[in-house]
């Protein structure tokens, strides 16, 4: 794992507290669907969000731990045992609607601040009728008239199954940290009415086209709840997830525009964090006649949640520098994963001041070039340590016990049925964990976690020192000795100029003929051609990798050839787990908050 480095403060773009000069634009250029929040306005006159203590968990003590009370079956009419309601398409174009958000009026959506036991707003009338006038463009002429509740409608509450119920409740609980300190939970009654309207919708054939009204809510929780509830239906549908994401982005756009229309464009509250950083050598002066207020941290956090929830199942990679530059040319902050942002791209993006990498490694960043241009790079350290270390152990078992090969033989041949056993495909009975000697190459946070798991399994563990090091550190063995002793070697070292081809032909010949070599770090640390040759010639017992020299690999990549014996591959998903995603979200919120406040953390 790379070691955190502190950037030279003179090379970073300072965080100014001059609110009148603040213009912030976010470009979420992840390898998913990008989001450019161009020229959005916001203020915190109505939501007093205090500073976040980045050293403490972002959970507010007043938020109840048991959030299931918000999903009372009797009030929502939910039946956990009922089958899931059908998936619905969320495509405005399907109904000939170009921009339904433009038709909304600026009047505020009814507040949900009623207390338990009191009537919520408008309970003596059709709960959705007051909003119908806001949606004239949502009803094409050739579609039926909207069906209102309480007027002889035969519509009933859709049913959700137990897994959907548990998933939505869990997500609400997981995202508590995005709520402002002054947020007060709505009553169960008010929230039930809100969600009932959501699940039913204004139209029986267009159940989600009332979502723009959520943009007028004063609380980010209402936005998040709407997206979560809708996401329960789209979680397995890639195309629908894209439309969900686009709809959520448009919803936030509308939310920002409407809140900005209620105040003067350059008015800020004292609590509103703001900054106006510039590149080294450039003036901080901005033409105040064309200044817009800073996007609030509340809104940034809401966008983060939309991004992180809605886009893990789809990738639309940016492959050309021109596309990347186009996406980022108006951005102050870029949020990405492993999209290559070159110095040539930076030269076309003069506003860009901070690149936040939702990843542990930053080998794809020209750090020296970024520093020279005064661009701060922030990463997410240790976010995936648990998932990657567990995946490394999984690859060990898969390779040592030939699990993939045995599966394929059982599924595609009659060999097991005819012979009664497949043990003859093993050169020798596989050893137990207590007989294995594991060499860890790269003893950072990830290497230490792998060591802990391996020792728990009973393995003997040796820690390799740096290759070529003359002075051995305490508790380590020299690099060559570690490879020679190991029956299993796991690569967890960071990829740098010095670690490319760290294990090549020479090193592979040092290893035992029964040794398993596993890479869960980065492609290129093990020379792929040398590895394939060693496997084909039987110089090592097997290999497993989660990474490739070029990602995503082409179908004819040498590591994907079917005739390579005892090679197990996975598509760079060792990092992927619910906890990793939660960690990335938490670190992203903290990282952006710290940067905007002028004290960046986790810089490289």
Secondary structure as UniProt FT lines:
FT   HELIX           9..11
FT   HELIX           19..21
FT   STRAND          26..28
FT   STRAND          35..37
FT   TURN            38..39
FT   TURN            54..55
FT   TURN            61..62
FT   HELIX           67..71
FT   HELIX           73..76
FT   TURN            80..81
FT   HELIX           93..95
FT   HELIX           100..103
FT   TURN            116..117
FT   TURN            121..124
FT   TURN            127..128
FT   HELIX           129..134
FT   HELIX           136..138
FT   TURN            141..142
FT   TURN            149..150
FT   HELIX           162..174
FT   HELIX           176..178
FT   TURN            181..182
FT   HELIX           188..200
FT   TURN            207..210
FT   HELIX           211..216
FT   HELIX           220..234
FT   TURN            235..236
FT   HELIX           238..261
FT   TURN            265..266
FT   TURN            270..271
FT   TURN            280..281
FT   HELIX           288..290
FT   HELIX           297..310
FT   TURN            312..313
FT   HELIX           321..328
FT   TURN            329..330
FT   STRAND          333..336
FT   HELIX           343..347
FT   TURN            350..351
FT   STRAND          354..357
FT   TURN            363..364
FT   HELIX           367..372
FT   TURN            373..374
FT   STRAND          376..378
FT   TURN            381..384
FT   HELIX           385..400
FT   TURN            401..402
FT   HELIX           403..412
FT   HELIX           415..419
FT   HELIX           423..425
FT   HELIX           433..435
FT   STRAND          437..441
FT   HELIX           445..456
FT   TURN            457..458
FT   STRAND          460..464
FT   TURN            467..468
FT   TURN            474..475
FT   HELIX           479..485
FT   STRAND          488..491
FT   TURN            497..501
FT   HELIX           505..510
FT   TURN            513..514
FT   STRAND          516..519
FT   TURN            523..524
FT   HELIX           528..536
FT   TURN            537..538
FT   STRAND          542..545
FT   TURN            555..556
FT   HELIX           558..560
FT   TURN            562..563
FT   TURN            565..566
FT   STRAND          567..569
FT   TURN            574..575
FT   HELIX           578..596
FT   TURN            597..598
//
